[in-house]
Amino acid sequence: MFSSIKSHLNSGISTCVRDAVCTLNTLQTNASALEQVRRERSNPQLQLQAMKGFLERSGLTVDELDHLNIIHVTGTKGKGSTCAFTEQILRSYGFRTGFYSSPHLVQVRERIRINGQPIGKELFTKYFWQVYGRLDETKDAHGGTMPAYFRFLTILAFHVFLQEKVDLAVIEVGIGGAYDCTNIIRRPWVCGISSLGIDHTQILGDTIEKIAWQKGGIFKPGVPAFTVKQPEDAMAVLKDRAKEIKCPLWVCPSMEDYQADCGPLRLGLAGQHQHSNASLALQLSHTWLTQQDFRPLPSSRAPSWSKVRLADTEWPGRNQTLKHGAVTYFLDGAHTMRSMLACVQWFREIAAQHERNASGPVARVLLFNATGERDSAAMLKLLVPCHFDFAVFCPNITEAIASCNADQQNFNVSVENMLTRCLDNEHSWRLHNSMQDKAGSQLLIEGTLPLVPEKKTDTLVFPCILSALQWITQGRDSVLADPAKTVLPVKASIMAKAAPLCDAAEIHVLITGSLHLVGGALKHLDPASSK
């Protein structure tokens, strides 16, 4: 009896959350919200002005935000990982932490965390309707306007952190810095900038200097700021911005400098590129602790500074490995050229380790998608040397049924456009492989030693993530073989291509190109992430 009551209550809570998320999704397509975005792109200064208005309509003021102890972090690559390291370090000292990040992988609640965990369903629902209700009640007096999706979630995060009385809040910038809606913050305790590169060029500019100018916009007068080592041109802009704003700016040391003092530091996140993120997190955490005049807790309750809990940090979807029997998944949401280079380096190293321990032949599969203005062809070219047996492409649609998870719906791109992008990606992959074949032939003509011909990668396009994963794994992953999951019919000619996957001792799958793709895959591969 009690179990049935509990089940009914859980069902009710899930329904309430689903209603909230479906309402939230209307802010993706709301006409006034889309008009805001179009108008503000040509006049970005309007963004913070509009944000202040929405904040006040929700019942908050900028003055109230001054009471939050905020660590503000931007960057092109690694800002989320930096925030994750920072939050883990400070939580391990016994502080009650808030953490706002984007995008989410599986559930939108992941964006707003308390003590490292996504906000609970009941709290999310309660706070969502508090904020949404106030904005909805006041919209008629403001021309019917409602905040766009990300802007609303930012206001919600501030509301949650104030209501939940967190000791500190780690806030990750959405896009850029200067005009990002998180930059309504006036008094952060410390700011950080992770690795800079080219991304979101339509909004931030098409050069590293323009992007650095935008990122440096989070600097505040007298507030200490730290940056990882940057390209020379970007660093010059950051220094100029810091001088102009009267913000003290320091460059983080390398990880080797810490290790000279306290021995090797093990990181919970894989990949050489995480070292600079960890160093930035150490500087941000240390600065915040120092400014709080923090007195270390007894050693039994808090780690010493030389043995911080970097090794305990988890940040799913970034250099993540999941082994399900004969199938091993390597997941990384790389979506820029620099992050894809880091992904390729990580995958080649870790896949080689796994292959050495395999009981027989291994089939390598790429599952790829990219979104927005990103140069898919250029990223795919970086992946060619990984020598995949199959390259599989699909849109960021979790499954091709109407009951698809509301948390992962995107109404700003049509299904037709998503599938066209996948076909374009497949075409780019084939071109890159044919060019490699021609390059090999040219080498032979010039009298080099004969080359062993490379096995050509077979390519396929599927309508959703689940159908792609089901074909790749060929029933060898028990998680995907769940009878509750819908299996789409596949042509016999496509099934015939799968013989190498059935014959291989193990299947290694790299899932990359988009955090949304990785999140959709994790929904199926890690069922606990959807609960």
C-alpha positions as CSV (number, residue, x, y, z in Angstrom):
1,M,0.0,0.0,0.0
2,F,2.7,2.4,1.0
3,S,4.7,1.7,-2.2
4,S,1.6,2.4,-4.3
5,I,1.1,5.7,-2.5
6,K,4.8,6.6,-3.0
7,S,4.5,5.6,-6.6
8,H,1.4,7.9,-7.0
9,L,3.2,10.8,-5.3
10,N,6.3,10.4,-7.5
11,S,4.0,10.2,-10.6
12,G,2.3,13.5,-9.5
13,I,5.7,15.2,-8.9
14,S,6.9,14.1,-12.3
15,T,3.8,15.4,-14.0
16,C,4.2,18.8,-12.2
17,V,7.9,19.0,-13.4
18,R,6.9,18.0,-16.9
19,D,4.2,20.8,-16.9
20,A,6.8,23.3,-15.8
21,V,9.4,22.2,-18.4
22,C,6.7,22.3,-21.2
23,T,5.8,25.9,-20.1
24,L,9.5,26.8,-20.0
25,N,9.9,25.5,-23.5
26,T,7.3,28.0,-24.8
27,L,10.0,30.6,-24.0
28,Q,12.1,29.1,-26.9
29,T,9.4,30.0,-29.4
30,N,7.5,32.8,-27.8
31,A,7.3,35.5,-30.5
32,S,8.2,38.3,-28.1
33,A,11.2,36.4,-26.8
34,L,12.4,35.8,-30.4
35,E,11.9,39.4,-31.2
36,Q,14.0,40.3,-28.2
37,V,16.9,38.2,-29.5
38,R,16.7,39.8,-33.0
39,R,16.5,43.3,-31.6
40,E,19.3,42.9,-29.1
41,R,21.8,41.3,-31.5
42,S,22.0,44.7,-33.3
43,N,22.1,46.6,-30.0
44,P,23.6,44.3,-27.4
45,Q,23.6,47.0,-24.7
46,L,19.8,46.4,-24.5
47,Q,20.4,42.9,-23.2
48,L,21.4,43.9,-19.7
49,Q,18.8,46.7,-19.6
50,A,16.1,44.2,-20.5
51,M,17.5,41.7,-18.0
52,K,17.2,44.2,-15.2
53,G,13.6,44.8,-16.1
54,F,12.7,41.1,-16.1
55,L,14.6,40.6,-12.8
56,E,12.5,43.3,-11.1
57,R,9.3,41.9,-12.6
58,S,10.1,38.5,-11.0
59,G,10.4,40.2,-7.6
60,L,14.2,40.5,-7.4
61,T,16.5,43.5,-7.6
62,V,20.1,43.9,-8.5
63,D,20.7,45.0,-5.0
64,E,19.6,41.6,-3.7
65,L,22.0,39.9,-6.1
66,D,24.8,41.8,-4.3
67,H,24.1,39.6,-1.2
68,L,25.1,36.5,-3.1
69,N,28.7,35.5,-2.9
70,I,29.4,34.9,-6.6
71,I,32.3,33.4,-8.5
72,H,31.8,34.4,-12.2
73,V,33.4,32.3,-14.9
74,T,33.6,32.7,-18.7
75,G,35.7,31.3,-21.6
76,T,35.2,29.5,-24.9
77,K,36.4,26.0,-23.8
78,G,36.5,24.6,-20.3
79,K,34.4,27.2,-18.4
80,G,31.9,24.5,-17.3
81,S,34.7,22.1,-16.1
82,T,36.4,25.0,-14.3
83,C,33.1,25.8,-12.5
84,A,32.7,22.1,-11.6
85,F,36.2,21.9,-10.1
86,T,35.6,25.2,-8.2
87,E,32.3,24.0,-6.8
88,Q,33.8,20.7,-5.7
89,I,36.7,22.3,-4.0
90,L,34.6,24.7,-2.0
91,R,31.9,22.2,-1.2
92,S,34.6,19.9,0.2
93,Y,35.4,22.6,2.8
94,G,31.8,22.4,4.1
95,F,30.2,25.3,2.3
96,R,26.7,25.1,0.9
97,T,27.2,25.7,-2.8
98,G,25.1,26.9,-5.7
99,F,26.1,26.2,-9.3
100,Y,24.5,27.6,-12.4
101,S,25.7,26.1,-15.8
102,S,24.5,25.5,-19.3
103,P,23.5,23.7,-21.4
104,H,22.0,20.7,-19.6
105,L,22.6,17.2,-20.8
106,V,19.5,15.3,-19.8
107,Q,17.3,17.3,-17.5
108,V,16.9,21.1,-17.3
109,R,17.2,20.9,-13.5
110,E,20.9,20.1,-14.0
111,R,21.5,23.7,-14.8
112,I,20.8,24.8,-11.2
113,R,22.6,22.8,-8.5
114,I,22.7,22.9,-4.8
115,N,25.7,21.2,-3.1
116,G,26.6,19.6,-6.4
117,Q,23.3,18.0,-7.1
118,P,20.6,19.2,-9.6
119,I,17.8,20.9,-7.7
120,G,15.1,18.5,-6.7
121,K,11.9,18.1,-8.7
122,E,9.7,19.6,-6.0
123,L,11.9,22.6,-5.4
124,F,12.3,23.2,-9.1
125,T,8.5,23.1,-9.6
126,K,7.9,25.4,-6.6
127,Y,10.4,28.0,-7.6
128,F,9.6,27.8,-11.3
129,W,6.0,28.7,-10.8
130,Q,6.9,31.5,-8.3
131,V,9.1,33.2,-10.9
132,Y,7.0,32.4,-14.0
133,G,3.8,33.5,-12.2
134,R,5.2,36.9,-11.3
135,L,6.5,37.5,-14.9
136,D,3.2,36.3,-16.4
137,E,1.1,38.5,-14.2
138,T,3.1,41.6,-15.2
139,K,3.5,40.9,-19.0
140,D,0.4,42.9,-20.1
141,A,1.8,46.0,-18.5
142,H,5.0,45.4,-20.5
143,G,3.8,44.8,-24.0
144,G,3.2,41.1,-23.5
145,T,6.9,40.4,-23.1
146,M,8.4,37.4,-21.4
147,P,12.1,36.6,-21.0
148,A,13.7,34.2,-23.5
149,Y,14.6,30.7,-22.3
150,F,18.2,31.2,-21.0
151,R,17.3,34.6,-19.5
152,F,14.4,33.1,-17.5
153,L,16.6,30.2,-16.2
154,T,19.2,32.8,-15.1
155,I,16.6,34.7,-13.1
156,L,15.3,31.4,-11.7
157,A,18.9,30.4,-10.6
158,F,19.3,33.7,-8.7
159,H,16.0,33.2,-7.1
160,V,16.8,29.6,-6.0
161,F,20.2,30.5,-4.6
162,L,18.8,33.4,-2.6
163,Q,15.9,31.3,-1.2
164,E,18.1,28.3,-0.4
165,K,20.7,30.6,1.3
166,V,23.8,29.2,-0.4
167,D,27.1,30.3,1.0
168,L,28.4,30.9,-2.5
169,A,27.2,30.6,-6.1
170,V,29.5,29.6,-9.0
171,I,27.9,31.2,-12.1
172,E,28.9,30.1,-15.6
173,V,28.4,32.7,-18.4
174,G,26.1,31.6,-21.2
175,I,27.6,33.3,-24.3
176,G,30.4,35.9,-24.3
177,G,30.5,38.0,-21.1
178,A,30.0,41.7,-21.5
179,Y,26.4,41.5,-22.6
180,D,25.5,38.0,-21.3
181,C,22.5,38.2,-19.0
182,T,24.6,36.7,-16.1
183,N,26.6,39.9,-16.2
184,I,23.9,41.8,-14.4
185,I,26.0,40.7,-11.4
186,R,27.7,43.8,-10.0
187,R,29.8,42.5,-7.1
188,P,31.3,39.0,-7.7
189,W,34.1,38.1,-5.3
190,V,36.4,36.8,-8.1
191,C,36.2,36.3,-11.9
192,G,37.8,33.7,-14.1
193,I,38.5,33.2,-17.8
194,S,39.1,29.8,-19.2
195,S,40.7,29.0,-22.6
196,L,39.6,31.3,-25.5
197,G,38.9,30.3,-29.1
198,I,36.6,31.0,-32.0
199,D,32.9,30.3,-31.3
200,H,29.5,32.0,-31.6
201,T,31.0,34.4,-34.1
202,Q,27.7,35.9,-35.2
203,I,27.2,37.2,-31.6
204,L,30.8,37.7,-30.4
205,G,32.8,38.6,-33.5
206,D,35.0,36.6,-35.9
207,T,38.4,37.2,-34.4
208,I,40.1,36.1,-31.2
209,E,40.6,39.8,-30.2
210,K,36.8,40.6,-30.5
211,I,36.0,37.5,-28.5
212,A,38.5,38.4,-25.8
213,W,37.0,41.8,-25.5
214,Q,33.5,40.3,-24.9
215,K,34.9,37.8,-22.4
216,G,36.8,40.5,-20.5
217,G,33.5,42.3,-20.0
218,I,32.8,40.3,-16.8
219,F,35.7,42.2,-15.1
220,K,34.6,44.5,-12.3
221,P,36.5,47.4,-10.7
222,G,38.7,46.2,-7.9
223,V,37.5,42.5,-8.2
224,P,40.4,40.1,-8.7
225,A,40.4,38.1,-11.9
226,F,42.3,35.2,-13.2
227,T,42.9,33.8,-16.7
228,V,44.6,30.7,-18.0
229,K,47.4,31.3,-20.5
230,Q,45.9,32.7,-23.7
231,P,47.0,33.3,-27.3
232,E,49.1,36.4,-27.4
233,D,46.6,38.6,-29.2
234,A,43.8,37.6,-26.8
235,M,46.0,38.1,-23.7
236,A,46.8,41.7,-24.9
237,V,43.1,42.5,-25.1
238,L,42.3,41.0,-21.7
239,K,45.1,43.1,-20.1
240,D,43.8,46.2,-21.8
241,R,40.2,45.5,-20.6
242,A,41.5,44.8,-17.0
243,K,43.4,48.1,-17.1
244,E,40.4,50.0,-18.5
245,I,38.0,48.6,-15.9
246,K,40.6,48.9,-13.1
247,C,40.5,45.1,-12.4
248,P,43.6,43.3,-11.1
249,L,44.3,40.4,-13.5
250,W,46.6,37.4,-12.9
251,V,47.7,34.5,-15.2
252,C,47.3,31.1,-13.6
253,P,50.4,29.0,-13.0
254,S,50.7,25.6,-14.7
255,M,49.8,22.4,-12.9
256,E,53.5,21.5,-12.7
257,D,54.0,24.5,-10.4
258,Y,51.5,23.1,-7.8
259,Q,53.0,19.6,-8.0
260,A,56.4,21.0,-7.2
261,D,55.0,22.1,-3.9
262,C,52.7,19.2,-2.9
263,G,53.3,16.3,-5.3
264,P,51.1,15.0,-8.1
265,L,47.5,16.2,-8.2
266,R,45.0,13.7,-9.7
267,L,42.0,15.1,-11.6
268,G,38.6,13.6,-11.7
269,L,38.2,14.8,-15.3
270,A,40.2,13.1,-18.0
271,G,42.2,15.0,-20.7
272,Q,45.4,17.0,-20.7
273,H,43.4,20.2,-21.4
274,Q,41.7,19.9,-17.9
275,H,45.0,20.9,-16.2
276,S,44.5,24.5,-17.1
277,N,40.9,24.4,-15.9
278,A,42.0,22.8,-12.6
279,S,44.6,25.5,-12.1
280,L,42.1,28.3,-12.7
281,A,39.7,26.6,-10.3
282,L,42.4,26.5,-7.6
283,Q,43.1,30.2,-8.0
284,L,39.4,31.1,-7.9
285,S,38.8,28.9,-4.8
286,H,41.8,30.1,-3.0
287,T,40.9,33.8,-3.6
288,W,37.4,33.3,-2.4
289,L,38.5,31.5,0.7
290,T,41.1,34.2,1.5
291,Q,38.6,37.0,1.0
292,Q,36.2,35.2,3.4
293,D,39.0,35.2,6.0
294,F,38.4,31.4,6.0
295,R,39.8,29.5,9.0
296,P,40.4,25.9,7.9
297,L,38.2,23.3,9.6
298,P,39.9,20.5,11.5
299,S,41.8,18.2,9.1
300,S,39.3,15.4,9.6
301,R,36.5,17.6,8.1
302,A,38.4,19.5,5.4
303,P,41.2,18.7,2.9
304,S,44.4,20.5,3.1
305,W,45.1,22.9,0.3
306,S,47.7,20.6,-1.1
307,K,45.3,17.7,-1.4
308,V,42.1,19.4,-2.7
309,R,39.3,17.2,-4.0
310,L,40.1,17.7,-7.6
311,A,40.1,14.0,-8.0
312,D,36.4,13.8,-6.8
313,T,35.1,16.2,-9.5
314,E,32.5,14.8,-11.9
315,W,31.3,16.6,-15.0
316,P,29.4,14.2,-17.2
317,G,29.6,14.4,-21.0
318,R,33.2,15.8,-21.0
319,N,35.9,13.1,-21.6
320,Q,33.5,10.6,-20.1
321,T,33.9,6.8,-20.5
322,L,31.0,4.3,-20.0
323,K,31.6,0.6,-20.4
324,H,28.5,-1.6,-21.0
325,G,29.8,-5.1,-21.4
326,A,31.3,-5.5,-24.9
327,V,30.4,-1.8,-25.8
328,T,32.4,1.1,-24.5
329,Y,31.2,4.7,-25.1
330,F,33.6,7.7,-25.1
331,L,31.5,10.8,-24.7
332,D,32.8,14.3,-25.2
333,G,30.7,17.4,-26.1
334,A,33.5,19.1,-28.1
335,H,31.9,21.6,-30.5
336,T,34.8,24.0,-31.4
337,M,38.0,23.3,-33.3
338,R,40.2,23.6,-30.2
339,S,37.9,21.4,-28.1
340,M,37.7,18.8,-30.9
341,L,41.5,18.7,-31.1
342,A,41.6,18.0,-27.4
343,C,38.9,15.4,-27.8
344,V,40.8,13.6,-30.6
345,Q,43.9,13.5,-28.5
346,W,42.0,12.1,-25.5
347,F,40.1,9.6,-27.6
348,R,43.2,8.2,-29.4
349,E,45.0,7.8,-26.1
350,I,42.2,6.2,-24.1
351,A,40.8,4.1,-26.9
352,A,44.3,2.7,-27.5
353,Q,44.5,1.7,-23.8
354,H,41.1,-0.1,-24.0
355,E,42.1,-1.9,-27.2
356,R,45.3,-3.2,-25.7
357,N,43.1,-4.9,-23.1
358,A,40.4,-6.2,-25.5
359,S,39.9,-9.9,-26.0
360,G,39.9,-9.6,-29.8
361,P,39.2,-7.3,-32.7
362,V,37.6,-3.9,-31.9
363,A,35.2,-2.0,-34.1
364,R,35.4,1.8,-33.9
365,V,32.3,3.9,-34.5
366,L,31.9,7.6,-34.6
367,L,28.5,9.1,-33.7
368,F,28.5,12.8,-34.6
369,N,26.3,15.8,-34.9
370,A,26.9,19.5,-34.8
371,T,24.5,22.5,-34.4
372,G,24.3,26.2,-35.1
373,E,26.9,28.0,-37.1
374,R,29.7,25.6,-36.3
375,D,32.0,24.3,-39.0
376,S,31.1,20.7,-39.0
377,A,33.3,19.9,-42.0
378,A,36.4,21.3,-40.3
379,M,35.7,19.3,-37.1
380,L,35.1,16.1,-39.0
381,K,38.4,16.5,-40.8
382,L,40.1,16.4,-37.4
383,L,38.4,13.1,-36.6
384,V,39.5,11.3,-39.8
385,P,42.8,10.1,-38.4
386,C,41.0,8.2,-35.7
387,H,40.3,5.5,-38.3
388,F,36.6,4.7,-37.6
389,D,35.0,1.6,-39.2
390,F,31.7,3.4,-39.3
391,A,30.7,7.1,-39.1
392,V,27.1,7.5,-38.0
393,F,25.1,10.8,-38.1
394,C,21.9,11.7,-36.4
395,P,20.0,14.8,-35.2
396,N,19.8,15.8,-31.6
397,I,16.5,14.0,-31.2
398,T,16.5,11.5,-28.4
399,E,13.9,9.2,-29.9
400,A,11.4,9.3,-32.8
401,I,8.2,9.1,-30.7
402,A,5.8,11.8,-29.6
403,S,6.5,11.3,-25.8
404,C,10.1,12.5,-26.3
405,N,11.6,14.0,-23.1
406,A,10.5,17.6,-22.9
407,D,13.8,18.6,-21.3
408,Q,15.6,17.9,-24.5
409,Q,13.2,19.5,-27.0
410,N,14.5,22.3,-29.2
411,F,11.8,24.2,-31.1
412,N,14.1,26.7,-32.8
413,V,15.3,24.2,-35.5
414,S,13.0,22.2,-37.8
415,V,13.4,18.4,-38.0
416,E,13.9,18.9,-41.8
417,N,16.9,21.3,-41.2
418,M,18.4,18.9,-38.6
419,L,18.3,15.9,-41.0
420,T,19.7,18.1,-43.8
421,R,22.6,19.0,-41.6
422,C,23.2,15.3,-40.9
423,L,23.3,14.5,-44.6
424,D,25.7,17.4,-45.2
425,N,27.9,16.0,-42.4
426,E,27.9,12.6,-44.0
427,H,28.8,14.1,-47.3
428,S,31.7,16.0,-45.7
429,W,33.0,12.9,-44.1
430,R,33.0,11.0,-47.4
431,L,34.8,13.9,-49.0
432,H,37.5,14.0,-46.3
433,N,38.0,10.2,-46.7
434,S,38.2,10.4,-50.5
435,M,40.8,13.2,-50.3
436,Q,42.8,11.1,-47.9
437,D,42.7,8.2,-50.5
438,K,43.9,10.6,-53.2
439,A,46.7,11.9,-51.0
440,G,47.8,8.3,-50.5
441,S,47.7,7.6,-54.3
442,Q,49.8,10.7,-54.9
443,L,52.4,9.5,-52.5
444,L,52.7,6.2,-54.4
445,I,53.1,8.1,-57.7
446,E,56.0,10.0,-56.2
447,G,57.8,6.7,-55.6
448,T,57.3,6.2,-51.9
449,L,57.0,2.7,-50.4
450,P,53.7,1.0,-51.1
451,L,51.0,1.8,-48.6
452,V,48.6,-0.7,-47.1
453,P,45.2,0.6,-48.3
454,E,43.0,2.0,-45.4
455,K,39.7,0.3,-44.9
456,K,37.1,2.8,-45.9
457,T,34.7,4.1,-43.3
458,D,31.0,3.2,-44.0
459,T,28.6,6.0,-43.3
460,L,24.9,6.0,-42.2
461,V,22.3,8.6,-41.1
462,F,19.6,7.8,-38.6
463,P,16.5,9.8,-37.6
464,C,17.2,9.9,-33.9
465,I,19.8,9.1,-31.3
466,L,18.1,5.9,-30.0
467,S,17.9,4.3,-33.5
468,A,21.5,5.1,-34.1
469,L,22.7,3.6,-30.8
470,Q,20.5,0.5,-31.3
471,W,22.1,-0.1,-34.7
472,I,25.6,0.5,-33.5
473,T,25.4,-1.9,-30.6
474,Q,23.5,-4.6,-32.4
475,G,21.8,-5.8,-29.2
476,R,25.0,-6.1,-27.3
477,D,24.2,-3.4,-24.7
478,S,21.6,-4.7,-22.3
479,V,20.6,-1.1,-21.3
480,L,19.6,-0.4,-24.9
481,A,17.9,-3.8,-25.2
482,D,15.3,-2.8,-22.7
483,P,11.9,-4.0,-24.1
484,A,10.4,-0.7,-23.0
485,K,12.5,1.1,-25.6
486,T,10.9,1.4,-29.1
487,V,12.9,-0.3,-31.9
488,L,12.5,1.4,-35.3
489,P,12.5,-1.0,-38.3
490,V,15.7,-0.9,-40.3
491,K,16.1,-1.9,-43.9
492,A,17.7,-5.2,-44.6
493,S,20.5,-3.5,-46.6
494,I,21.4,-1.4,-43.6
495,M,21.3,-4.4,-41.2
496,A,23.7,-6.2,-43.6
497,K,26.3,-3.5,-43.1
498,A,26.5,-4.3,-39.4
499,A,28.3,-7.6,-39.8
500,P,31.7,-6.1,-38.6
501,L,29.9,-4.9,-35.4
502,C,28.5,-8.4,-34.7
503,D,31.9,-10.1,-35.4
504,A,34.0,-7.7,-33.3
505,A,35.0,-8.7,-29.8
506,E,34.3,-5.2,-28.6
507,I,32.7,-2.0,-30.0
508,H,34.1,1.4,-29.2
509,V,31.9,4.4,-29.8
510,L,33.0,8.0,-29.8
511,I,30.0,10.4,-29.3
512,T,30.9,14.0,-30.0
513,G,30.3,17.3,-31.9
514,S,27.5,18.6,-29.6
515,L,26.7,18.6,-25.9
516,H,23.0,18.1,-26.9
517,L,23.9,14.9,-28.7
518,V,25.9,13.7,-25.7
519,G,23.0,14.5,-23.4
520,G,20.5,12.7,-25.6
521,A,22.8,9.6,-25.6
522,L,23.2,9.7,-21.8
523,K,19.4,9.7,-21.4
524,H,19.5,6.2,-23.0
525,L,22.9,5.0,-21.7
526,D,22.5,6.2,-18.1
527,P,18.8,5.8,-17.1
528,A,19.5,7.2,-13.6
529,S,20.2,10.6,-15.2
530,S,16.6,10.9,-16.2
531,K,15.2,10.3,-12.7
